[in-house]
Amino acid sequence: MTPDVRPATATDTSAAVAVLARAFDEHVVYRWVLPEDGARRRRLPGLMHTMVVTMYGDAGPLDVVGEPGSLVGAAAWHRPGAVDPGGLRMVRGVAGIAWATRTRLVDWSRLGAALEEMRPAEPHWYLFHVGAEPSAQGRGVGSALVRRGLERVDADGVAAHLECAPDLVGYYARFGFAEVDVVPLRGLELVTMTRCAPRS
């Protein structure tokens, strides 16, 4: 059975962020910025909330899979043009990021700048985070979330963009994404992928 994807409600937000934090605990980006396992598990939920809700809560839709109180997947997208979170959101976000990353704040800032620089110049939807509860991985949850987001992309007739670990290039290629570049930061293996806009 294909997982049922629905828009997150206000009461889903905290649970969705918690699912993403657990899903990304072993991700290359978060292992790079928070290499110590215990610190990462303590700080990643707050960092994820800062990014998905505090800074970019208005940037685009948050989709979820599961019933209220028992979510198993979530995806946060940014609509075309949603890049700058704005003054107040940025101030609050920097405070949350600084608390989570501590001595790695400069590295985190360099990563953010590099990713911004590598985004397509053309209008595009950005897949910010997508993940499934570890116990639900391999059951089509992530794929259903990606497909739902790409329905919006196709309706707008624009490109889509994401970053991923090298071992996920094949996974996203199934959805029409193509590898573009390697993020140029020492110790971090991360690639960018873009799904081109349809030709008119």
Secondary structure, DSSP 8 states (H G I E B T S, - for coil): ----EEE--GGGHHHHHHHHHHHTTT-HHHHHHS-SHHHHHHHHHHHHHIIIIIITTTSS-EEEEEETTEEEEEEEEE-TT-----HHHHHHHHHHHHHHHGGGHHHHHHHHHHHHHTS-SS-EEEEEEEEE-GGGTTSSHHHHHHHHHHHHHHHHT-EEEEEE-GGGHHHHHTTT-EEEEE---TT---EEEEE-----
